[in-house]
Amino acid sequence: MSVEIIIKIAALGVVVALLNQVLKHAGRDDQAFFVTMAGIIVVLTWILPYLVELFSSMQELFGL
């Protein structure tokens, strides 16, 4: 796992947090929730290949 993915996740977290605060102060709590959920979905799609690689290496390690 490279440092690049960690930096991308941190940058997206900062952007989502800023958007969340702006939308909450504007009284748009529903949209703030959807921005947060979209950020979580994007991060999960970024780390999905790493999780697949982890599970396949675990299968090889334990011979399943």
mmCIF file of the N, C-alpha and C atoms, coordinates in Angstrom:
data_MODEL
# 
_entry.id   MODEL 
# 
loop_
_atom_site.group_PDB 
_atom_site.id 
_atom_site.type_symbol 
_atom_site.label_atom_id 
_atom_site.label_alt_id 
_atom_site.label_comp_id 
_atom_site.label_asym_id 
_atom_site.label_entity_id 
_atom_site.label_seq_id 
_atom_site.pdbx_PDB_ins_code 
_atom_site.Cartn_x 
_atom_site.Cartn_y 
_atom_site.Cartn_z 
_atom_site.occupancy 
_atom_site.B_iso_or_equiv 
_atom_site.pdbx_formal_charge 
_atom_site.auth_seq_id 
_atom_site.auth_comp_id 
_atom_site.auth_asym_id 
_atom_site.auth_atom_id 
_atom_site.pdbx_PDB_model_num 
ATOM 1   N N  . MET A 1 1  ? 0.851   -1.175  0.000  1.00 0.00 ? 1  MET A N  1 
ATOM 2   C CA . MET A 1 1  ? 0.000   0.000   0.000  1.00 0.00 ? 1  MET A CA 1 
ATOM 3   C C  . MET A 1 1  ? 0.890   1.228   0.000  1.00 0.00 ? 1  MET A C  1 
ATOM 4   N N  . SER A 1 2  ? 0.608   2.116   -0.898 1.00 0.00 ? 2  SER A N  1 
ATOM 5   C CA . SER A 1 2  ? 1.458   3.287   -1.034 1.00 0.00 ? 2  SER A CA 1 
ATOM 6   C C  . SER A 1 2  ? 0.936   4.440   -0.184 1.00 0.00 ? 2  SER A C  1 
ATOM 7   N N  . VAL A 1 3  ? 1.770   5.413   -0.024 1.00 0.00 ? 3  VAL A N  1 
ATOM 8   C CA . VAL A 1 3  ? 1.415   6.598   0.748  1.00 0.00 ? 3  VAL A CA 1 
ATOM 9   C C  . VAL A 1 3  ? 0.425   7.455   -0.031 1.00 0.00 ? 3  VAL A C  1 
ATOM 10  N N  . GLU A 1 4  ? 0.414   7.302   -1.334 1.00 0.00 ? 4  GLU A N  1 
ATOM 11  C CA . GLU A 1 4  ? -0.459  8.107   -2.191 1.00 0.00 ? 4  GLU A CA 1 
ATOM 12  C C  . GLU A 1 4  ? -1.927  7.924   -1.837 1.00 0.00 ? 4  GLU A C  1 
ATOM 13  N N  . ILE A 1 5  ? -2.352  6.689   -1.578 1.00 0.00 ? 5  ILE A N  1 
ATOM 14  C CA . ILE A 1 5  ? -3.752  6.434   -1.255 1.00 0.00 ? 5  ILE A CA 1 
ATOM 15  C C  . ILE A 1 5  ? -4.112  7.064   0.088  1.00 0.00 ? 5  ILE A C  1 
ATOM 16  N N  . ILE A 1 6  ? -3.195  7.068   1.028  1.00 0.00 ? 6  ILE A N  1 
ATOM 17  C CA . ILE A 1 6  ? -3.449  7.679   2.334  1.00 0.00 ? 6  ILE A CA 1 
ATOM 18  C C  . ILE A 1 6  ? -3.613  9.184   2.192  1.00 0.00 ? 6  ILE A C  1 
ATOM 19  N N  . ILE A 1 7  ? -2.801  9.790   1.357  1.00 0.00 ? 7  ILE A N  1 
ATOM 20  C CA . ILE A 1 7  ? -2.901  11.240  1.127  1.00 0.00 ? 7  ILE A CA 1 
ATOM 21  C C  . ILE A 1 7  ? -4.214  11.570  0.423  1.00 0.00 ? 7  ILE A C  1 
ATOM 22  N N  . LYS A 1 8  ? -4.626  10.738  -0.535 1.00 0.00 ? 8  LYS A N  1 
ATOM 23  C CA . LYS A 1 8  ? -5.887  10.968  -1.232 1.00 0.00 ? 8  LYS A CA 1 
ATOM 24  C C  . LYS A 1 8  ? -7.072  10.871  -0.272 1.00 0.00 ? 8  LYS A C  1 
ATOM 25  N N  . ILE A 1 9  ? -7.042  9.886   0.616  1.00 0.00 ? 9  ILE A N  1 
ATOM 26  C CA . ILE A 1 9  ? -8.125  9.721   1.580  1.00 0.00 ? 9  ILE A CA 1 
ATOM 27  C C  . ILE A 1 9  ? -8.170  10.900  2.539  1.00 0.00 ? 9  ILE A C  1 
ATOM 28  N N  . ALA A 1 10 ? -7.003  11.363  2.988  1.00 0.00 ? 10 ALA A N  1 
ATOM 29  C CA . ALA A 1 10 ? -6.958  12.514  3.892  1.00 0.00 ? 10 ALA A CA 1 
ATOM 30  C C  . ALA A 1 10 ? -7.469  13.781  3.213  1.00 0.00 ? 10 ALA A C  1 
ATOM 31  N N  . ALA A 1 11 ? -7.084  13.979  1.957  1.00 0.00 ? 11 ALA A N  1 
ATOM 32  C CA . ALA A 1 11 ? -7.541  15.168  1.236  1.00 0.00 ? 11 ALA A CA 1 
ATOM 33  C C  . ALA A 1 11 ? -9.056  15.132  1.028  1.00 0.00 ? 11 ALA A C  1 
ATOM 34  N N  . LEU A 1 12 ? -9.578  13.978  0.680  1.00 0.00 ? 12 LEU A N  1 
ATOM 35  C CA . LEU A 1 12 ? -11.023 13.858  0.516  1.00 0.00 ? 12 LEU A CA 1 
ATOM 36  C C  . LEU A 1 12 ? -11.737 14.078  1.844  1.00 0.00 ? 12 LEU A C  1 
ATOM 37  N N  . GLY A 1 13 ? -11.152 13.603  2.928  1.00 0.00 ? 13 GLY A N  1 
ATOM 38  C CA . GLY A 1 13 ? -11.737 13.818  4.249  1.00 0.00 ? 13 GLY A CA 1 
ATOM 39  C C  . GLY A 1 13 ? -11.823 15.289  4.609  1.00 0.00 ? 13 GLY A C  1 
ATOM 40  N N  . VAL A 1 14 ? -10.789 16.044  4.274  1.00 0.00 ? 14 VAL A N  1 
ATOM 41  C CA . VAL A 1 14 ? -10.796 17.480  4.549  1.00 0.00 ? 14 VAL A CA 1 
ATOM 42  C C  . VAL A 1 14 ? -11.867 18.178  3.717  1.00 0.00 ? 14 VAL A C  1 
ATOM 43  N N  . VAL A 1 15 ? -11.955 17.829  2.438  1.00 0.00 ? 15 VAL A N  1 
ATOM 44  C CA . VAL A 1 15 ? -12.955 18.452  1.557  1.00 0.00 ? 15 VAL A CA 1 
ATOM 45  C C  . VAL A 1 15 ? -14.366 18.119  2.032  1.00 0.00 ? 15 VAL A C  1 
ATOM 46  N N  . VAL A 1 16 ? -14.601 16.867  2.387  1.00 0.00 ? 16 VAL A N  1 
ATOM 47  C CA . VAL A 1 16 ? -15.927 16.472  2.859  1.00 0.00 ? 16 VAL A CA 1 
ATOM 48  C C  . VAL A 1 16 ? -16.264 17.170  4.172  1.00 0.00 ? 16 VAL A C  1 
ATOM 49  N N  . ALA A 1 17 ? -15.305 17.296  5.064  1.00 0.00 ? 17 ALA A N  1 
ATOM 50  C CA . ALA A 1 17 ? -15.562 17.973  6.328  1.00 0.00 ? 17 ALA A CA 1 
ATOM 51  C C  . ALA A 1 17 ? -15.904 19.446  6.117  1.00 0.00 ? 17 ALA A C  1 
ATOM 52  N N  . LEU A 1 18 ? -15.186 20.110  5.229  1.00 0.00 ? 18 LEU A N  1 
ATOM 53  C CA . LEU A 1 18 ? -15.492 21.510  4.937  1.00 0.00 ? 18 LEU A CA 1 
ATOM 54  C C  . LEU A 1 18 ? -16.873 21.679  4.320  1.00 0.00 ? 18 LEU A C  1 
ATOM 55  N N  . LEU A 1 19 ? -17.183 20.840  3.332  1.00 0.00 ? 19 LEU A N  1 
ATOM 56  C CA . LEU A 1 19 ? -18.499 20.905  2.712  1.00 0.00 ? 19 LEU A CA 1 
ATOM 57  C C  . LEU A 1 19 ? -19.604 20.597  3.720  1.00 0.00 ? 19 LEU A C  1 
ATOM 58  N N  . ASN A 1 20 ? -19.341 19.648  4.584  1.00 0.00 ? 20 ASN A N  1 
ATOM 59  C CA . ASN A 1 20 ? -20.313 19.283  5.605  1.00 0.00 ? 20 ASN A CA 1 
ATOM 60  C C  . ASN A 1 20 ? -20.608 20.467  6.521  1.00 0.00 ? 20 ASN A C  1 
ATOM 61  N N  . GLN A 1 21 ? -19.579 21.159  6.977  1.00 0.00 ? 21 GLN A N  1 
ATOM 62  C CA . GLN A 1 21 ? -19.776 22.304  7.859  1.00 0.00 ? 21 GLN A CA 1 
ATOM 63  C C  . GLN A 1 21 ? -20.508 23.448  7.163  1.00 0.00 ? 21 GLN A C  1 
ATOM 64  N N  . VAL A 1 22 ? -20.139 23.706  5.917  1.00 0.00 ? 22 VAL A N  1 
ATOM 65  C CA . VAL A 1 22 ? -20.792 24.781  5.164  1.00 0.00 ? 22 VAL A CA 1 
ATOM 66  C C  . VAL A 1 22 ? -22.273 24.467  4.970  1.00 0.00 ? 22 VAL A C  1 
ATOM 67  N N  . LEU A 1 23 ? -22.563 23.236  4.606  1.00 0.00 ? 23 LEU A N  1 
ATOM 68  C CA . LEU A 1 23 ? -23.958 22.870  4.372  1.00 0.00 ? 23 LEU A CA 1 
ATOM 69  C C  . LEU A 1 23 ? -24.766 22.862  5.661  1.00 0.00 ? 23 LEU A C  1 
ATOM 70  N N  . LYS A 1 24 ? -24.175 22.440  6.760  1.00 0.00 ? 24 LYS A N  1 
ATOM 71  C CA . LYS A 1 24 ? -24.899 22.445  8.037  1.00 0.00 ? 24 LYS A CA 1 
ATOM 72  C C  . LYS A 1 24 ? -25.205 23.864  8.489  1.00 0.00 ? 24 LYS A C  1 
ATOM 73  N N  . HIS A 1 25 ? -24.260 24.779  8.320  1.00 0.00 ? 25 HIS A N  1 
ATOM 74  C CA . HIS A 1 25 ? -24.504 26.165  8.717  1.00 0.00 ? 25 HIS A CA 1 
ATOM 75  C C  . HIS A 1 25 ? -25.518 26.843  7.802  1.00 0.00 ? 25 HIS A C  1 
ATOM 76  N N  . ALA A 1 26 ? -25.663 26.337  6.589  1.00 0.00 ? 26 ALA A N  1 
ATOM 77  C CA . ALA A 1 26 ? -26.656 26.887  5.666  1.00 0.00 ? 26 ALA A CA 1 
ATOM 78  C C  . ALA A 1 26 ? -28.032 26.261  5.883  1.00 0.00 ? 26 ALA A C  1 
ATOM 79  N N  . GLY A 1 27 ? -28.117 25.319  6.819  1.00 0.00 ? 27 GLY A N  1 
ATOM 80  C CA . GLY A 1 27 ? -29.391 24.688  7.110  1.00 0.00 ? 27 GLY A CA 1 
ATOM 81  C C  . GLY A 1 27 ? -29.742 23.548  6.182  1.00 0.00 ? 27 GLY A C  1 
ATOM 82  N N  . ARG A 1 28 ? -28.783 23.026  5.481  1.00 0.00 ? 28 ARG A N  1 
ATOM 83  C CA . ARG A 1 28 ? -29.009 21.928  4.529  1.00 0.00 ? 28 ARG A CA 1 
ATOM 84  C C  . ARG A 1 28 ? -28.434 20.633  5.099  1.00 0.00 ? 28 ARG A C  1 
ATOM 85  N N  . ASP A 1 29 ? -29.048 20.170  6.172  1.00 0.00 ? 29 ASP A N  1 
ATOM 86  C CA . ASP A 1 29 ? -28.536 18.978  6.845  1.00 0.00 ? 29 ASP A CA 1 
ATOM 87  C C  . ASP A 1 29 ? -28.652 17.725  5.976  1.00 0.00 ? 29 ASP A C  1 
ATOM 88  N N  . ASP A 1 30 ? -29.703 17.630  5.193  1.00 0.00 ? 30 ASP A N  1 
ATOM 89  C CA . ASP A 1 30 ? -29.870 16.453  4.332  1.00 0.00 ? 30 ASP A CA 1 
ATOM 90  C C  . ASP A 1 30 ? -28.758 16.365  3.297  1.00 0.00 ? 30 ASP A C  1 
ATOM 91  N N  . GLN A 1 31 ? -28.423 17.483  2.690  1.00 0.00 ? 31 GLN A N  1 
ATOM 92  C CA . GLN A 1 31 ? -27.357 17.478  1.690  1.00 0.00 ? 31 GLN A CA 1 
ATOM 93  C C  . GLN A 1 31 ? -26.002 17.221  2.334  1.00 0.00 ? 31 GLN A C  1 
ATOM 94  N N  . ALA A 1 32 ? -25.805 17.705  3.553  1.00 0.00 ? 32 ALA A N  1 
ATOM 95  C CA . ALA A 1 32 ? -24.553 17.433  4.267  1.00 0.00 ? 32 ALA A CA 1 
ATOM 96  C C  . ALA A 1 32 ? -24.401 15.937  4.523  1.00 0.00 ? 32 ALA A C  1 
ATOM 97  N N  . PHE A 1 33 ? -25.504 15.292  4.864  1.00 0.00 ? 33 PHE A N  1 
ATOM 98  C CA . PHE A 1 33 ? -25.482 13.847  5.075  1.00 0.00 ? 33 PHE A CA 1 
ATOM 99  C C  . PHE A 1 33 ? -25.105 13.113  3.792  1.00 0.00 ? 33 PHE A C  1 
ATOM 100 N N  . PHE A 1 34 ? -25.690 13.530  2.667  1.00 0.00 ? 34 PHE A N  1 
ATOM 101 C CA . PHE A 1 34 ? -25.401 12.866  1.399  1.00 0.00 ? 34 PHE A CA 1 
ATOM 102 C C  . PHE A 1 34 ? -23.966 13.098  0.945  1.00 0.00 ? 34 PHE A C  1 
ATOM 103 N N  . VAL A 1 35 ? -23.414 14.268  1.235  1.00 0.00 ? 35 VAL A N  1 
ATOM 104 C CA . VAL A 1 35 ? -22.003 14.528  0.907  1.00 0.00 ? 35 VAL A CA 1 
ATOM 105 C C  . VAL A 1 35 ? -21.110 13.602  1.723  1.00 0.00 ? 35 VAL A C  1 
ATOM 106 N N  . THR A 1 36 ? -21.444 13.431  2.994  1.00 0.00 ? 36 THR A N  1 
ATOM 107 C CA . THR A 1 36 ? -20.659 12.532  3.843  1.00 0.00 ? 36 THR A CA 1 
ATOM 108 C C  . THR A 1 36 ? -20.742 11.098  3.344  1.00 0.00 ? 36 THR A C  1 
ATOM 109 N N  . MET A 1 37 ? -21.934 10.656  2.992  1.00 0.00 ? 37 MET A N  1 
ATOM 110 C CA . MET A 1 37 ? -22.093 9.288   2.492  1.00 0.00 ? 37 MET A CA 1 
ATOM 111 C C  . MET A 1 37 ? -21.370 9.093   1.164  1.00 0.00 ? 37 MET A C  1 
ATOM 112 N N  . ALA A 1 38 ? -21.394 10.102  0.306  1.00 0.00 ? 38 ALA A N  1 
ATOM 113 C CA . ALA A 1 38 ? -20.671 10.004  -0.968 1.00 0.00 ? 38 ALA A CA 1 
ATOM 114 C C  . ALA A 1 38 ? -19.168 9.896   -0.725 1.00 0.00 ? 38 ALA A C  1 
ATOM 115 N N  . GLY A 1 39 ? -18.659 10.631  0.245  1.00 0.00 ? 39 GLY A N  1 
ATOM 116 C CA . GLY A 1 39 ? -17.239 10.538  0.585  1.00 0.00 ? 39 GLY A CA 1 
ATOM 117 C C  . GLY A 1 39 ? -16.863 9.162   1.083  1.00 0.00 ? 39 GLY A C  1 
ATOM 118 N N  . ILE A 1 40 ? -17.720 8.575   1.908  1.00 0.00 ? 40 ILE A N  1 
ATOM 119 C CA . ILE A 1 40 ? -17.455 7.225   2.415  1.00 0.00 ? 40 ILE A CA 1 
ATOM 120 C C  . ILE A 1 40 ? -17.464 6.215   1.271  1.00 0.00 ? 40 ILE A C  1 
ATOM 121 N N  . ILE A 1 41 ? -18.401 6.346   0.358  1.00 0.00 ? 41 ILE A N  1 
ATOM 122 C CA . ILE A 1 41 ? -18.480 5.415   -0.778 1.00 0.00 ? 41 ILE A CA 1 
ATOM 123 C C  . ILE A 1 41 ? -17.253 5.535   -1.675 1.00 0.00 ? 41 ILE A C  1 
ATOM 124 N N  . VAL A 1 42 ? -16.795 6.743   -1.908 1.00 0.00 ? 42 VAL A N  1 
ATOM 125 C CA . VAL A 1 42 ? -15.599 6.943   -2.745 1.00 0.00 ? 42 VAL A CA 1 
ATOM 126 C C  . VAL A 1 42 ? -14.379 6.301   -2.090 1.00 0.00 ? 42 VAL A C  1 
ATOM 127 N N  . VAL A 1 43 ? -14.219 6.504   -0.792 1.00 0.00 ? 43 VAL A N  1 
ATOM 128 C CA . VAL A 1 43 ? -13.065 5.918   -0.085 1.00 0.00 ? 43 VAL A CA 1 
ATOM 129 C C  . VAL A 1 43 ? -13.147 4.399   -0.115 1.00 0.00 ? 43 VAL A C  1 
ATOM 130 N N  . LEU A 1 44 ? -14.337 3.851   0.067  1.00 0.00 ? 44 LEU A N  1 
ATOM 131 C CA . LEU A 1 44 ? -14.475 2.395   0.013  1.00 0.00 ? 44 LEU A CA 1 
ATOM 132 C C  . LEU A 1 44 ? -14.129 1.834   -1.361 1.00 0.00 ? 44 LEU A C  1 
ATOM 133 N N  . THR A 1 45 ? -14.487 2.554   -2.421 1.00 0.00 ? 45 THR A N  1 
ATOM 134 C CA . THR A 1 45 ? -14.113 2.070   -3.751 1.00 0.00 ? 45 THR A CA 1 
ATOM 135 C C  . THR A 1 45 ? -12.612 2.181   -3.990 1.00 0.00 ? 45 THR A C  1 
ATOM 136 N N  . TRP A 1 46 ? -11.971 3.147   -3.356 1.00 0.00 ? 46 TRP A N  1 
ATOM 137 C CA . TRP A 1 46 ? -10.515 3.271   -3.484 1.00 0.00 ? 46 TRP A CA 1 
ATOM 138 C C  . TRP A 1 46 ? -9.786  2.142   -2.762 1.00 0.00 ? 46 TRP A C  1 
ATOM 139 N N  . ILE A 1 47 ? -10.287 1.725   -1.600 1.00 0.00 ? 47 ILE A N  1 
ATOM 140 C CA . ILE A 1 47 ? -9.562  0.719   -0.826 1.00 0.00 ? 47 ILE A CA 1 
ATOM 141 C C  . ILE A 1 47 ? -10.015 -0.701  -1.133 1.00 0.00 ? 47 ILE A C  1 
ATOM 142 N N  . LEU A 1 48 ? -11.059 -0.862  -1.944 1.00 0.00 ? 48 LEU A N  1 
ATOM 143 C CA . LEU A 1 48 ? -11.548 -2.199  -2.272 1.00 0.00 ? 48 LEU A CA 1 
ATOM 144 C C  . LEU A 1 48 ? -10.477 -3.094  -2.910 1.00 0.00 ? 48 LEU A C  1 
ATOM 145 N N  . PRO A 1 49 ? -9.674  -2.622  -3.872 1.00 0.00 ? 49 PRO A N  1 
ATOM 146 C CA . PRO A 1 49 ? -8.628  -3.509  -4.429 1.00 0.00 ? 49 PRO A CA 1 
ATOM 147 C C  . PRO A 1 49 ? -7.612  -3.962  -3.383 1.00 0.00 ? 49 PRO A C  1 
ATOM 148 N N  . TYR A 1 50 ? -7.306  -3.104  -2.426 1.00 0.00 ? 50 TYR A N  1 
ATOM 149 C CA . TYR A 1 50 ? -6.371  -3.479  -1.372 1.00 0.00 ? 50 TYR A CA 1 
ATOM 150 C C  . TYR A 1 50 ? -6.979  -4.537  -0.451 1.00 0.00 ? 50 TYR A C  1 
ATOM 151 N N  . LEU A 1 51 ? -8.284  -4.450  -0.198 1.00 0.00 ? 51 LEU A N  1 
ATOM 152 C CA . LEU A 1 51 ? -8.947  -5.461  0.616  1.00 0.00 ? 51 LEU A CA 1 
ATOM 153 C C  . LEU A 1 51 ? -8.995  -6.806  -0.098 1.00 0.00 ? 51 LEU A C  1 
ATOM 154 N N  . VAL A 1 52 ? -9.249  -6.790  -1.395 1.00 0.00 ? 52 VAL A N  1 
ATOM 155 C CA . VAL A 1 52 ? -9.260  -8.030  -2.169 1.00 0.00 ? 52 VAL A CA 1 
ATOM 156 C C  . VAL A 1 52 ? -7.874  -8.674  -2.149 1.00 0.00 ? 52 VAL A C  1 
ATOM 157 N N  . GLU A 1 53 ? -6.852  -7.857  -2.304 1.00 0.00 ? 53 GLU A N  1 
ATOM 158 C CA . GLU A 1 53 ? -5.477  -8.372  -2.244 1.00 0.00 ? 53 GLU A CA 1 
ATOM 159 C C  . GLU A 1 53 ? -5.156  -8.949  -0.874 1.00 0.00 ? 53 GLU A C  1 
ATOM 160 N N  . LEU A 1 54 ? -5.628  -8.290  0.174  1.00 0.00 ? 54 LEU A N  1 
ATOM 161 C CA . LEU A 1 54 ? -5.407  -8.784  1.536  1.00 0.00 ? 54 LEU A CA 1 
ATOM 162 C C  . LEU A 1 54 ? -6.057  -10.137 1.741  1.00 0.00 ? 54 LEU A C  1 
ATOM 163 N N  . PHE A 1 55 ? -7.320  -10.273 1.325  1.00 0.00 ? 55 PHE A N  1 
ATOM 164 C CA . PHE A 1 55 ? -8.017  -11.528 1.529  1.00 0.00 ? 55 PHE A CA 1 
ATOM 165 C C  . PHE A 1 55 ? -7.429  -12.660 0.684  1.00 0.00 ? 55 PHE A C  1 
ATOM 166 N N  . SER A 1 56 ? -6.976  -12.341 -0.512 1.00 0.00 ? 56 SER A N  1 
ATOM 167 C CA . SER A 1 56 ? -6.366  -13.399 -1.334 1.00 0.00 ? 56 SER A CA 1 
ATOM 168 C C  . SER A 1 56 ? -5.031  -13.839 -0.751 1.00 0.00 ? 56 SER A C  1 
ATOM 169 N N  . SER A 1 57 ? -4.269  -12.912 -0.195 1.00 0.00 ? 57 SER A N  1 
ATOM 170 C CA . SER A 1 57 ? -3.014  -13.321 0.450  1.00 0.00 ? 57 SER A CA 1 
ATOM 171 C C  . SER A 1 57 ? -3.276  -14.101 1.732  1.00 0.00 ? 57 SER A C  1 
ATOM 172 N N  . MET A 1 58 ? -4.366  -13.789 2.430  1.00 0.00 ? 58 MET A N  1 
ATOM 173 C CA . MET A 1 58 ? -4.724  -14.569 3.617  1.00 0.00 ? 58 MET A CA 1 
ATOM 174 C C  . MET A 1 58 ? -5.129  -15.998 3.229  1.00 0.00 ? 58 MET A C  1 
ATOM 175 N N  . GLN A 1 59 ? -5.842  -16.121 2.113  1.00 0.00 ? 59 GLN A N  1 
ATOM 176 C CA . GLN A 1 59 ? -6.214  -17.457 1.641  1.00 0.00 ? 59 GLN A CA 1 
ATOM 177 C C  . GLN A 1 59 ? -4.981  -18.269 1.268  1.00 0.00 ? 59 GLN A C  1 
ATOM 178 N N  . GLU A 1 60 ? -4.039  -17.636 0.617  1.00 0.00 ? 60 GLU A N  1 
ATOM 179 C CA . GLU A 1 60 ? -2.798  -18.337 0.257  1.00 0.00 ? 60 GLU A CA 1 
ATOM 180 C C  . GLU A 1 60 ? -2.018  -18.718 1.507  1.00 0.00 ? 60 GLU A C  1 
ATOM 181 N N  . LEU A 1 61 ? -2.005  -17.838 2.494  1.00 0.00 ? 61 LEU A N  1 
ATOM 182 C CA . LEU A 1 61 ? -1.245  -18.099 3.706  1.00 0.00 ? 61 LEU A CA 1 
ATOM 183 C C  . LEU A 1 61 ? -1.802  -19.292 4.475  1.00 0.00 ? 61 LEU A C  1 
ATOM 184 N N  . PHE A 1 62 ? -3.125  -19.355 4.589  1.00 0.00 ? 62 PHE A N  1 
ATOM 185 C CA . PHE A 1 62 ? -3.733  -20.420 5.358  1.00 0.00 ? 62 PHE A CA 1 
ATOM 186 C C  . PHE A 1 62 ? -4.167  -21.601 4.508  1.00 0.00 ? 62 PHE A C  1 
ATOM 187 N N  . GLY A 1 63 ? -3.960  -21.532 3.198  1.00 0.00 ? 63 GLY A N  1 
ATOM 188 C CA . GLY A 1 63 ? -4.239  -22.645 2.311  1.00 0.00 ? 63 GLY A CA 1 
ATOM 189 C C  . GLY A 1 63 ? -5.718  -22.956 2.161  1.00 0.00 ? 63 GLY A C  1 
ATOM 190 N N  . LEU A 1 64 ? -6.553  -21.939 2.132  1.00 0.00 ? 64 LEU A N  1 
ATOM 191 C CA . LEU A 1 64 ? -8.004  -22.167 2.011  1.00 0.00 ? 64 LEU A CA 1 
ATOM 192 C C  . LEU A 1 64 ? -8.432  -22.223 0.570  1.00 0.00 ? 64 LEU A C  1 
# 
